Amino acid sequence: MIEINRSKARLWSRLGARATLGQAILEAAKERDDFYVMSADLAQSSGLVRFREEFPDRFINAGIAEQNMIGLAAGMAKDGTNVFATSFSPFVTMRACEQVRMNMGYMQLNIKTVGLGSGLIMAQLGNSHFGIEDGAVMRAIPGMTVIDPADGVEIVKTVEALCDYKKPAYLRLTGGPGLPIVYEGDIDFQIGKAIQVREGKDISIIATGTMVYYGKAAAEILAQKGIDAAVIDMHTIKPLDSACVDAQLDKKLIVTVEEASIVGGLGSAVAEHLAAKRNKPAQLMLGIKDCFPHAGSYQYLLEQCGLTGEQIAADIEAAFGQMA
């Protein structure tokens, strides 16, 4: 187990999601020898250089060929070996979708795909590299687990949990260096179990990935306006923590926030669950609209998509005001 404290949390924040992934995998490899790591020629971008150097026999560079990488991982996983297969999110999900569907979904092989640079963090590289549909694609595959951690601490806890997880899973990494901190110490992380970040009686903000931080920031702004918002870290998008969602039914409004398309992601998952409920609050779905954002800096993209704390708070205040 990796020691988690405030100092480590700040370090992982500076390093960003991908480098933190590399550190977590490296430390896990020092304690156990039951997993392998693959890269689509992205060891540097995946934060895996030190792992490659220290454990060369457990690192495989599949080249820029994600379909083949999933096929190779499937061969290794056939005997139960746990394999982490990493590449940029659109390439490991959509380019290799058929292989993921058959080998991970249908065959239920023990492969963990890691989507690097999900959401908007790829910035000026544009929509060829943005991961805005990846969560929806992977969530649609039967038997697939989809996890979107909030910060460095949760990335580390996710890697540790996935080392012992015997089902196929997709790990979605949003944000970059300077990753906002949500947790400064250890947390009780369980796949499929949401975490209550903030209590509130009026509305519930259910967020995932980087949006947990921005949802919390929005809640603090709303508190100054007399709106008491709970914030929930729904790190596991599939399987959804339906019991946690049910616990929000007494609120006046449920808000879902994600750095992903609002089509098919967290918002859709919550809406699908709520559809069967007779008495339920209204739902506001915030995320990337049904469009391809115009490329630019990460901050520019967040603002373009309405995903800063101030913008989230303003949208919630407007929706809440219409209910009065």
MOKALIN-V653768 format. One record per pair of residues at least 24 apart in sequence whose ideal C-beta (glycine too) atoms are under 10 Angstrom apart, sorted by sequence separation. I is the first residue (numbers start at 1). J is the second residue. D is the distance in Angstrom with one decimal. If there is no record, write none. Layout:
I/J/D  I/J/D
This chain:
2/26/9.8  3/27/9.2  18/42/9.1  22/46/6.2  23/47/6.8  26/50/5.4  27/51/9.6  30/54/8.1  33/57/9.6  34/58/9.8  36/60/6.5  37/61/9.9  38/62/5.4  39/63/9.1  40/64/5.7  41/65/8.4  62/86/9.8  66/90/9.6  67/91/9.5  89/113/9.1  91/115/8.7  92/116/8.0  143/167/7.0  144/168/5.8  145/169/4.0  146/170/4.9  147/171/5.4  148/172/4.4  149/173/7.5  150/174/8.9  151/175/7.8  155/179/8.6  167/191/9.0  202/226/8.6  203/227/6.6  205/229/5.4  206/230/8.8  207/231/6.7  208/232/9.3  209/233/9.3  229/253/9.0  230/254/9.8  231/255/9.6  232/256/9.7  234/258/9.0  245/269/8.9  262/286/7.3  263/287/8.7  2/27/4.9  21/46/6.7  22/47/2.5  23/48/9.9  25/50/9.4  26/51/4.7  29/54/7.4  30/55/8.8  33/58/7.5  40/65/6.6  41/66/10.0  58/83/9.9  60/85/9.0  62/87/8.6  66/91/4.8  67/92/9.8  70/95/9.7  71/96/8.8  74/99/7.4  78/103/9.2  89/114/8.6  90/115/8.0  91/116/9.0  93/118/9.0  113/138/7.8  143/168/6.6  144/169/7.1  145/170/7.0  146/171/8.5  147/172/6.7  148/173/8.3  149/174/8.4  150/175/9.0  182/207/9.6  198/223/9.3  202/227/5.3  203/228/7.6  204/229/7.2  205/230/6.8  206/231/8.2  207/232/7.0  208/233/7.3  209/234/9.5  227/252/9.3  230/255/9.9  245/270/5.9  249/274/8.3  262/287/4.1  263/288/8.9  286/311/8.6  1/27/8.9  2/28/7.6  18/44/9.4  19/45/9.7  21/47/5.4  22/48/5.0  25/51/5.6  26/52/9.6  29/55/5.3  40/66/5.1  65/91/9.6  66/92/5.3  70/96/4.9  73/99/8.9  74/100/9.6  77/103/7.8  83/109/8.4  85/111/6.0  86/112/9.0  87/113/8.0  88/114/9.9  89/115/3.1  91/117/10.0  143/169/10.0  144/170/6.2  145/171/9.1  146/172/6.7  147/173/9.8  148/174/6.7  149/175/9.5  157/183/8.8  165/191/6.3  201/227/9.8  202/228/4.5  203/229/4.9  204/230/4.5  205/231/4.9  206/232/4.7  207/233/6.6  208/234/5.0  209/235/8.0  227/253/9.2  229/255/7.9  231/257/9.4  240/266/8.3  244/270/10.0  248/274/9.4  254/280/7.9  255/281/9.8  261/287/6.3  262/288/6.6  263/289/8.9  286/312/6.0  1/28/9.1  18/45/6.4  19/46/8.9  20/47/7.1  21/48/8.0  22/49/7.3  23/50/8.0  24/51/9.9  26/53/9.6  40/67/9.7  64/91/8.4  66/93/8.9  69/96/7.1  70/97/9.5  72/99/9.9  73/100/9.8  77/104/8.7  83/110/6.9  84/111/8.1  85/112/7.1  86/113/7.6  87/114/7.8  88/115/7.2  89/116/6.3  90/117/8.9  141/168/8.4  152/179/5.9  156/183/9.9  164/191/9.7  200/227/8.3  201/228/4.9  202/229/6.4  203/230/7.1  204/231/7.8  205/232/6.9  206/233/8.6  207/234/6.8  208/235/6.3  238/265/10.0  242/269/9.4  246/273/8.2  254/281/5.3  255/282/9.5  256/283/6.8  257/284/9.0  258/285/8.5  260/287/5.6  261/288/5.0  262/289/6.6  263/290/5.6  2/30/9.7  18/46/5.9  19/47/4.1  22/50/6.7  23/51/9.0  26/54/6.8  38/66/9.8  40/68/8.8  41/69/9.5  66/94/9.3  67/95/6.7  68/96/8.7  70/98/9.0  71/99/5.7  74/102/8.3  75/103/9.1  81/109/9.4  82/110/5.2  83/111/5.1  84/112/4.8  85/113/5.1  86/114/4.2  87/115/7.6  88/116/5.1  89/117/6.0  90/118/8.8  151/179/5.8  152/180/9.7  153/181/7.8  154/182/7.2  161/189/6.2  182/210/9.1  200/228/4.4  201/229/9.0  202/230/8.4  203/231/9.8  204/232/6.2  205/233/10.0  206/234/5.1  207/235/9.5  208/236/8.5  209/237/9.2  237/265/6.8  238/266/9.4  242/270/9.2  245/273/5.4  246/274/9.2  249/277/6.7  253/281/5.5  254/282/7.3  255/283/7.4  256/284/7.4  257/285/8.4  258/286/7.6  259/287/7.0  260/288/6.2  261/289/7.9  262/290/7.2  284/312/9.8  2/31/8.9  18/47/4.7  19/48/9.6  22/51/6.2  26/55/8.0  29/58/6.7  40/69/5.4  66/95/5.0  67/96/4.8  70/99/3.9  74/103/3.8  78/107/8.3  80/109/9.0  81/110/6.8  82/111/8.1  83/112/6.9  84/113/8.0  85/114/6.9  86/115/8.3  87/116/6.5  88/117/5.3  89/118/4.2  119/148/9.0  141/170/8.5  150/179/9.1  151/180/6.5  152/181/7.4  153/182/7.4  154/183/6.5  157/186/8.1  160/189/8.0  161/190/7.3  162/191/7.9  183/212/9.3  199/228/8.3  200/229/4.4  201/230/7.6  208/237/6.0  237/266/5.2  240/269/4.9  245/274/7.1  250/279/9.6  251/280/9.6  252/281/5.7  253/282/5.4  254/283/4.8  255/284/4.6  256/285/5.2  257/286/4.6  258/287/4.4  259/288/7.3  261/290/6.9  286/315/6.0  1/31/7.8  17/47/8.6  18/48/8.9  19/49/9.8  21/51/9.9  22/52/9.5  25/55/9.3  29/59/9.4  38/68/10.0  39/69/7.9  40/70/9.7  65/95/9.3  66/96/4.1  67/97/9.1  69/99/8.4  70/100/5.8  73/103/7.5  74/104/7.8  77/107/8.6  79/109/9.9  80/110/6.1  81/111/9.5  82/112/7.0  83/113/9.2  84/114/6.0  86/116/6.2  87/117/9.6  88/118/8.6  89/119/8.2  118/148/7.6  138/168/9.5  149/179/10.0  150/180/8.6  151/181/5.6  152/182/9.1  153/183/4.2  156/186/9.6  157/187/6.3  161/191/5.4  180/210/6.8  182/212/5.2  198/228/9.4  199/229/9.3  200/230/3.5  236/266/10.0  237/267/10.0  239/269/9.3  240/270/7.0  242/272/10.0  249/279/7.0  251/281/5.2  252/282/7.7  253/283/7.5  254/284/7.4  255/285/7.9  256/286/6.7  257/287/6.6  258/288/8.0  261/291/8.8  286/316/8.0  16/47/8.5  19/50/9.9  38/69/5.4  65/96/9.0  66/97/9.6  67/98/7.4  68/99/8.3  70/101/9.7  71/102/9.5  73/104/8.7  77/108/9.6  78/109/6.5  79/110/9.2  113/144/9.2  115/146/9.7  138/169/9.0  139/170/8.4  150/181/9.2  151/182/4.4  152/183/8.4  153/184/7.6  156/187/9.8  157/188/8.9  158/189/6.9  161/192/10.0  179/210/7.4  182/213/5.2  198/229/7.1  199/230/5.6  200/231/7.2  237/268/9.4  238/269/6.6  242/273/5.3  246/277/8.0  249/280/5.8  250/281/8.0  251/282/9.5  253/284/6.3  254/285/9.4  255/286/6.4  256/287/7.5  261/292/9.8  284/315/6.9  15/47/7.7  38/70/8.8  67/99/5.1  70/102/9.0  71/103/7.0  77/109/4.0  78/110/9.0  89/121/9.8  90/122/9.1  138/170/4.2  150/182/4.5  151/183/6.1  153/185/7.6  157/189/3.7  180/212/8.7  181/213/7.4  198/230/5.8  199/231/8.6  200/232/9.7  234/266/6.1  237/269/5.8  240/272/8.3  241/273/9.7  242/274/9.7  245/277/9.2  248/280/9.2  249/281/6.7  284/316/6.6  25/58/9.8  51/84/9.8  66/99/7.9  67/100/9.2  70/103/5.8  74/107/7.0  76/109/8.9  77/110/4.5  89/122/8.7  105/138/9.2  112/145/9.0  114/147/10.0  115/148/9.3  137/170/9.0  138/171/9.9  149/182/9.3  150/183/7.3  151/184/9.5  153/186/7.5  154/187/6.9  156/189/9.0  157/190/9.2  158/191/7.9  180/213/3.8  182/215/9.6  197/230/8.3  198/231/3.9  236/269/9.9  237/270/9.4  240/273/6.1  248/281/7.4  286/319/9.5  25/59/9.8  38/72/6.7  66/100/9.1  70/104/7.4  75/109/9.1  76/110/9.0  77/111/5.1  88/122/7.3  104/138/8.9  108/142/9.2  138/172/7.9  149/183/9.9  153/187/6.3  157/191/9.8  174/208/8.6  175/209/7.3  176/210/9.5  179/213/8.5  180/214/7.7  182/216/6.9  196/230/7.0  197/231/4.3  198/232/8.4  206/240/9.7  246/280/9.6  284/318/9.2  38/73/5.7  74/109/5.2  76/111/8.5  77/112/9.5  105/140/9.3  106/141/8.8  108/143/5.6  112/147/9.4  135/170/7.7  154/189/6.5  174/209/4.0  175/210/4.4  196/231/7.7  197/232/6.6  198/233/9.7  206/241/9.4  234/269/8.4  245/280/9.6  284/319/4.7  36/72/9.7  37/73/9.9  48/84/9.2  73/109/7.7  74/110/9.6  101/137/9.4  105/141/4.1  106/142/7.7  107/143/9.4  108/144/9.4  134/170/7.6  151/187/9.9  153/189/8.6  172/208/8.4  173/209/8.3  174/210/4.5  175/211/9.8  180/216/9.0  195/231/9.5  196/232/5.9  197/233/5.3  219/255/9.7  234/270/7.9  283/319/9.5  284/320/8.7  36/73/8.1  73/110/9.1  74/111/6.6  88/125/9.0  90/127/8.7  91/128/9.4  94/131/9.3  97/134/9.9  100/137/8.5  101/138/9.6  104/141/7.0  105/142/5.3  106/143/8.0  135/172/5.7  150/187/9.6  172/209/6.6  173/210/9.7  174/211/8.1  180/217/8.5  195/232/7.1  196/233/7.8  218/255/8.5  282/319/7.5  38/76/8.5  46/84/9.3  48/86/7.1  73/111/4.7  90/128/7.2  91/129/8.5  93/131/7.6  100/138/7.4  104/142/9.9  105/143/5.3  134/172/6.4  174/212/10.0  175/213/8.6  194/232/5.3  195/233/4.2  206/244/8.1  282/320/9.3  47/86/9.1  70/109/9.4  72/111/10.0  73/112/8.9  90/129/6.6  92/131/9.4  94/133/7.0  101/140/9.0  102/141/9.6  104/143/7.7  105/144/5.8  135/174/9.8  194/233/6.2  195/234/8.4  206/245/7.2  218/257/7.9  36/76/6.1  46/86/4.6  73/113/8.2  88/128/9.3  89/129/8.3  90/130/7.0  91/131/9.5  93/133/7.9  94/134/7.1  97/137/6.3  101/141/5.4  104/144/6.4  149/189/8.6  194/234/4.9  195/235/7.0  204/244/9.3  215/255/7.8  282/322/9.1  35/76/9.8  36/77/9.1  45/86/8.7  46/87/8.1  70/111/7.0  88/129/5.8  89/130/8.2  90/131/5.7  93/134/4.2  97/138/8.8  100/141/6.5  101/142/8.6  104/145/9.8  131/172/7.1  154/195/8.4  193/234/9.8  194/235/7.1  204/245/8.7  215/256/9.4  282/323/6.7  45/87/8.9  46/88/9.4  69/111/9.8  88/130/9.5  89/131/3.2  90/132/8.5  92/134/8.1  93/135/8.4  131/173/8.7  147/189/9.8  193/235/8.7  194/236/7.4  206/248/7.3  215/257/5.0  259/301/9.3  281/323/9.0  43/86/8.8  45/88/7.6  70/113/7.3  88/131/7.4  89/132/8.9  90/133/7.7  91/134/9.6  93/136/9.4  94/137/6.0  97/140/9.6  101/144/8.9  131/174/7.8  192/235/9.2  193/236/7.3  204/247/8.6  205/248/9.7  214/257/6.9  215/258/9.7  259/302/7.9  262/305/10.0  42/86/6.5  69/113/9.1  89/133/9.1  90/134/6.3  93/137/5.1  94/138/9.6  97/141/8.2  100/144/8.0  114/158/9.9  147/191/6.7  189/233/9.6  191/235/8.4  192/236/4.8  204/248/4.1  261/305/10.0  36/81/6.4  37/82/9.8  38/83/6.3  39/84/9.1  40/85/8.0  42/87/6.0  89/134/4.4  93/138/5.7  114/159/9.1  147/192/9.1  150/195/8.3  190/235/9.5  191/236/5.5  192/237/10.0  203/248/8.7  204/249/9.4  211/256/9.0  212/257/8.3  214/259/8.6  34/80/9.0  35/81/7.2  36/82/7.5  37/83/7.5  38/84/6.9  39/85/8.0  40/86/7.2  41/87/8.5  42/88/7.1  88/134/9.5  89/135/8.8  92/138/9.4  112/158/9.6  145/191/6.5  187/233/8.9  189/235/7.5  190/236/8.5  192/238/8.6  193/239/9.8  194/240/8.6  195/241/9.3  204/250/9.3  205/251/9.9  211/257/4.2  212/258/9.9  259/305/8.1  34/81/7.2  35/82/4.0  36/83/5.1  37/84/4.7  38/85/4.4  39/86/5.2  40/87/3.8  66/113/9.1  90/137/9.1  112/159/8.8  145/192/7.7  150/197/8.3  189/236/9.6  192/239/4.9  194/241/4.1  204/251/4.8  210/257/9.6  211/258/5.6  34/82/6.1  35/83/6.7  36/84/7.3  37/85/8.0  38/86/6.7  39/87/7.1  40/88/8.0  89/137/9.6  93/141/9.4  114/162/9.2  187/235/9.8  191/239/8.3  192/240/8.0  193/241/5.7  194/242/9.8  196/244/8.0  200/248/9.8  203/251/5.3  204/252/9.3  205/253/9.2  206/254/6.5  207/255/8.3  208/256/8.3  209/257/9.2  210/258/9.1  211/259/5.5  259/307/6.3  35/84/6.5  36/85/9.2  37/86/7.1  38/87/8.7  42/91/9.2  89/138/9.4  182/231/9.4  192/241/6.1  194/243/8.7  195/244/9.0  201/250/8.4  202/251/6.6  203/252/5.9  204/253/7.6  205/254/8.3  206/255/6.9  207/256/7.3  208/257/7.7  209/258/6.6  210/259/5.2  211/260/8.9  257/306/9.8  258/307/8.7  32/82/9.4  42/92/9.9  112/162/5.0  183/233/8.8  191/241/10.0  192/242/9.6  193/243/8.8  194/244/4.2  201/251/7.7  202/252/5.7  203/253/4.3  204/254/5.2  205/255/4.7  206/256/5.0  207/257/4.3  208/258/5.2  209/259/5.3  257/307/7.4  40/91/6.6  112/163/8.8  182/233/7.0  190/241/9.3  192/243/10.0  193/244/7.8  194/245/8.3  196/247/9.0  200/251/8.0  201/252/9.1  202/253/7.5  203/254/7.2  204/255/7.0  205/256/8.0  206/257/7.4  207/258/7.0  208/259/8.1  209/260/7.6  40/92/7.2  110/162/9.9  118/170/9.6  121/173/8.5  192/244/9.9  203/255/6.2  204/256/9.4  205/257/6.2  206/258/9.2  207/259/9.3  208/260/8.1  112/165/7.5  118/171/9.2  119/172/8.1  121/174/6.4  123/176/8.4  194/247/9.4  118/172/4.5  119/173/8.6  120/174/8.1  121/175/5.9  122/176/8.9  40/95/9.3  110/165/8.2  112/167/9.3  113/168/7.9  114/169/9.3  115/170/6.5  116/171/9.6  117/172/10.0  118/173/5.6  119/174/4.0  120/175/9.4  121/176/4.6  154/209/9.4  211/266/8.7  257/312/6.0  28/84/9.7  40/96/9.0  110/166/5.8  111/167/9.6  112/168/7.4  113/169/7.5  114/170/7.9  115/171/6.9  116/172/9.5  117/173/7.0  118/174/5.0  119/175/7.3  120/176/9.8  121/177/9.5  209/265/9.9  110/167/7.3  111/168/5.4  112/169/5.0  113/170/5.1  114/171/4.6  115/172/5.0  116/173/5.8  117/174/8.3  118/175/8.8  119/176/9.7  150/207/7.8  208/265/8.1  209/266/8.7  255/312/7.9  108/166/9.1  109/167/9.4  110/168/6.9  111/169/8.1  112/170/7.7  113/171/7.1  114/172/8.3  115/173/6.3  117/175/9.3  121/179/9.4  150/208/7.5  151/209/9.2  154/212/8.4  208/266/5.0  257/315/9.4  25/84/6.6  108/167/6.7  109/168/6.3  110/169/9.2  111/170/9.5  112/171/6.2  113/172/9.5  114/173/6.7  115/174/9.1  117/176/7.8  148/207/9.4  149/208/8.6  150/209/6.4  151/210/8.1  207/266/7.9  208/267/9.7  257/316/9.2  108/168/6.2  148/208/4.3  149/209/6.9  150/210/7.2  206/266/7.1  255/315/8.2  25/86/9.1  107/168/8.6  147/208/8.9  148/209/4.1  149/210/9.5  150/211/8.2  151/212/7.5  206/267/8.7  208/269/9.6  255/316/5.6  106/168/10.0  146/208/9.4  147/209/9.5  148/210/8.8  150/212/3.8  151/213/6.9  21/84/8.9  104/167/9.0  105/168/6.9  148/211/8.8  149/212/8.8  150/213/6.7  172/235/9.7  206/269/9.6  253/316/7.4  22/86/9.4  104/168/3.7  148/212/9.1  206/270/6.2  255/319/7.7  21/86/7.8  103/168/8.1  104/169/8.4  150/215/9.4  172/237/8.0  255/320/9.1  48/114/10.0  104/170/8.4  150/216/9.3  204/270/10.0  253/319/6.3  169/236/9.3  170/237/9.1  252/319/10.0  253/320/5.8  18/86/8.8  46/114/7.4  100/168/8.1  170/238/8.7  218/286/9.2  252/320/7.1  47/116/8.9  169/238/9.4  253/322/9.8  46/116/6.0  100/170/8.1  253/323/6.6  45/116/6.2  215/286/8.9  252/323/6.1  45/117/7.9  214/286/9.6  252/324/9.4  38/111/9.1  135/208/8.3  42/116/6.8  135/209/8.8  35/110/9.1  37/112/9.5  38/113/9.5  39/114/9.4  42/117/9.8  84/159/8.2  161/236/9.9  211/286/8.0  38/114/9.5  40/116/9.5  211/287/7.9  35/112/8.4  37/114/9.1  39/116/9.5  93/170/7.1  158/235/7.3  204/281/8.2  206/283/9.3  84/162/7.6  92/170/8.3  157/235/8.9  158/236/9.2  203/281/8.0  84/163/8.9  93/172/9.0  154/233/7.6  203/282/9.6  204/283/10.0  205/284/9.3  207/286/8.9  208/287/9.6  82/162/7.8  155/235/9.9  207/287/9.9  82/163/6.5  89/170/9.0  154/235/6.0  203/284/8.7  205/286/9.0  82/164/8.5  89/171/9.9  151/233/9.4  82/165/8.0  89/172/6.7  150/233/5.3  82/166/8.0  89/173/7.7  149/233/8.7  150/234/9.5  174/258/9.0  175/259/8.0  229/313/8.8  84/169/9.8  86/171/8.8  88/173/10.0  89/174/9.1  148/233/9.6  150/235/6.3  174/259/4.9  80/166/7.9  148/234/8.2  149/235/5.4  172/258/9.9  174/260/8.2  227/313/8.7  84/171/8.2  86/173/9.3  148/235/6.1  149/236/9.5  172/259/9.2  222/309/9.9  229/316/7.3  147/235/5.9  148/236/8.0  172/260/8.0  210/298/9.8  214/302/8.0  221/309/6.3  225/313/8.0  25/114/9.2  121/210/8.4  146/235/9.8  147/236/5.3  148/237/5.9  218/307/9.9  220/309/7.7  221/310/6.6  224/313/9.2  227/316/7.3  119/209/6.6  120/210/9.1  146/236/7.1  147/237/7.2  218/308/8.6  219/309/8.7  222/312/9.1  223/313/9.6  227/317/6.7  77/168/8.5  118/209/7.4  119/210/6.7  145/236/7.0  146/237/4.4  147/238/8.6  211/302/9.7  217/308/8.0  218/309/4.8  221/312/8.4  222/313/5.3  225/316/9.7  226/317/9.9  229/320/9.2  118/210/9.4  119/211/8.9  145/237/8.8  146/238/4.4  210/302/8.6  215/307/9.8  217/309/3.0  218/310/7.7  221/313/3.9  222/314/9.6  225/317/6.2  21/114/6.6  145/238/6.1  146/239/8.8  172/265/9.8  214/307/6.2  216/309/7.9  217/310/7.9  218/311/8.3  219/312/9.0  220/313/8.4  221/314/8.4  227/320/5.9  74/168/9.9  144/238/6.5  145/239/6.8  146/240/9.5  214/308/6.4  215/309/7.9  218/312/3.9  219/313/7.9  222/316/6.2  226/320/9.9  227/321/9.3  21/116/7.9  73/168/10.0  143/238/9.6  144/239/9.7  214/309/4.9  217/312/7.7  218/313/4.0  221/316/9.1  222/317/6.5  225/320/9.1  18/114/9.1  211/307/6.7  213/309/8.1  214/310/9.2  216/312/10.0  217/313/7.7  218/314/8.6  221/317/8.4  225/321/9.7  17/114/10.0  141/238/9.2  210/307/8.3  214/311/8.7  215/312/6.5  218/315/8.6  219/316/8.8  18/116/5.5  139/237/6.1  140/238/9.2  211/309/9.7  214/312/5.9  215/313/9.5  218/316/6.4  222/320/8.1  17/116/7.9  18/117/7.4  138/237/8.7  139/238/4.8  214/313/9.4  218/317/9.2  17/117/8.3  138/238/7.8  139/239/9.9  17/118/8.6  136/237/9.3  139/240/9.3  211/312/7.9  215/316/9.4  17/119/9.8  135/237/6.0  18/121/9.2  135/238/8.6  17/121/7.8  16/121/8.5  207/312/8.9  205/312/7.9  205/313/9.7  148/258/7.5  148/259/8.3  205/316/7.4  148/260/7.9  203/316/6.8  202/316/10.0  203/319/8.9  148/265/8.9  203/320/6.4  148/266/7.7  202/320/7.4  146/265/9.0  146/266/9.3  178/298/9.4  203/323/9.6  176/298/6.5  135/258/7.5  146/269/9.0  175/298/8.4  35/159/9.9  135/259/9.5  136/260/7.2  137/261/10.0  140/264/6.9  135/260/5.0  136/261/6.1  139/264/6.5  47/173/9.8  132/258/9.7  134/260/7.4  135/261/8.0  136/262/9.4  138/264/9.7  139/265/7.2  35/162/8.8  46/173/9.5  132/259/8.3  133/260/7.6  134/261/9.1  136/263/6.3  137/264/7.6  139/266/8.9  21/149/9.6  24/152/8.8  28/156/9.1  35/163/6.0  131/259/8.7  132/260/5.6  133/261/5.4  136/264/2.7  137/265/9.9  140/268/10.0  20/149/9.4  23/152/8.9  27/156/8.2  31/160/9.6  34/163/7.6  35/164/9.9  131/260/7.4  132/261/4.7  135/264/7.4  136/265/5.2  139/268/8.0  180/309/9.8  34/164/9.3  130/260/9.7  131/261/9.7  132/262/9.7  133/263/7.7  135/265/4.8  136/266/9.5  139/269/6.8  20/151/8.7  21/152/9.4  24/155/6.2  25/156/9.8  28/159/6.1  32/163/6.6  130/261/9.8  132/263/9.3  133/264/7.2  134/265/9.2  135/266/7.4  17/149/8.0  20/152/4.5  23/155/9.1  24/156/4.5  27/159/8.7  28/160/6.4  31/163/9.0  32/164/9.3  133/265/8.5  136/268/7.2  19/152/9.1  20/153/8.9  23/156/7.6  24/157/8.6  26/159/9.9  27/160/9.0  132/265/8.9  135/268/9.6  136/269/9.4  17/151/8.5  20/154/9.7  21/155/5.9  24/158/8.1  25/159/6.0  28/162/9.2  29/163/9.4  135/269/9.2  17/152/7.4  20/155/4.9  21/156/8.7  24/159/3.9  28/163/5.5  16/152/8.0  19/155/9.9  20/156/6.6  23/159/9.1  24/160/7.2  15/152/7.1  18/155/9.3  21/158/9.0  22/159/9.8  25/162/9.8  13/151/6.9  14/152/8.9  17/155/6.1  21/159/6.7  24/162/9.7  25/163/8.9  121/259/8.4  12/151/7.4  13/152/5.6  16/155/9.7  20/159/8.9  24/163/9.5  119/258/8.4  120/259/6.3  12/152/2.6  13/153/9.1  15/155/10.0  119/259/3.6  120/260/9.2  11/152/7.7  12/153/6.7  118/259/7.4  119/260/6.3  9/151/7.5  10/152/8.7  12/154/9.6  118/260/7.4  9/152/6.1  12/155/7.1  8/152/7.8  9/153/5.2  12/156/6.9  8/153/7.7  6/153/9.9  9/156/9.3  4/152/9.4  5/153/9.5  8/156/8.0  4/153/5.9  21/171/7.9  2/153/9.7  4/156/6.6  21/173/6.3  135/287/9.9  3/156/9.9  4/157/7.7  20/173/8.6  2/156/5.5  17/171/9.9  1/156/9.6  2/157/8.7  17/172/9.6  18/173/6.3  20/175/9.8  132/287/8.6  133/288/9.2  1/157/9.7  4/160/9.9  17/173/4.1  132/288/5.1  2/159/8.6  16/173/8.9  17/174/6.6  18/175/9.4  19/176/9.5  20/177/10.0  132/289/10.0  2/160/6.9  17/175/5.1  18/176/7.7  19/177/7.6  130/288/8.6  132/290/10.0  1/160/6.7  16/175/6.6  17/176/6.7  18/177/8.9  20/179/7.6  132/291/9.2  16/176/4.6  17/177/8.7  19/179/9.6  132/292/7.8  15/176/9.6  16/177/3.8  18/179/9.8  132/293/7.7  13/175/9.3  15/177/6.5  16/178/6.9  17/179/5.8  130/292/7.7  14/177/6.5  15/178/9.3  16/179/5.2  130/293/7.2  13/177/8.5  14/178/6.8  15/179/7.9  127/291/9.8  128/292/10.0  13/178/6.7  14/179/8.2  127/292/4.6  130/295/8.3  13/179/5.0  126/292/8.6  127/293/7.3  129/295/9.2  12/179/7.1  13/180/7.1  126/293/9.0  127/294/9.0  128/295/9.5  13/181/5.0  119/287/9.6  120/288/7.6  126/294/8.7  127/295/7.0  12/181/8.4  13/182/9.7  119/288/8.2  126/295/3.9  9/179/10.0  125/295/7.2  126/296/9.2  10/181/7.0  13/184/9.6  89/260/9.8  124/295/5.5  130/301/8.4  9/181/5.6  123/295/6.9  124/296/6.7  9/182/9.0  120/293/6.7  122/295/8.7  123/296/6.7  124/297/7.2  132/305/9.2  9/183/6.4  10/184/7.9  123/297/5.6  124/298/9.2  6/181/9.0  9/184/4.8  120/295/9.2  123/298/4.8  8/184/9.3  9/185/7.2  120/296/9.3  122/298/8.5  123/299/8.9  124/300/9.6  6/183/9.7  7/184/9.4  8/185/9.2  9/186/9.6  120/297/9.6  121/298/5.5  123/300/8.0  124/301/9.6  6/184/4.6  8/186/9.7  120/298/6.1  123/301/6.5  4/183/8.3  5/184/8.1  6/185/6.4  119/298/8.9  120/299/9.6  122/301/9.3  4/184/9.2  5/185/6.4  120/300/9.2  121/301/8.5  4/185/6.4  5/186/7.8  120/301/4.1  121/302/9.7  4/186/4.4  119/301/8.7  120/302/6.6  3/186/8.6  4/187/8.0  119/302/9.1  2/186/9.7  120/304/8.7  1/186/9.3  120/305/7.0  119/305/9.4  120/307/8.1  119/307/9.0  17/209/9.2  17/210/8.7
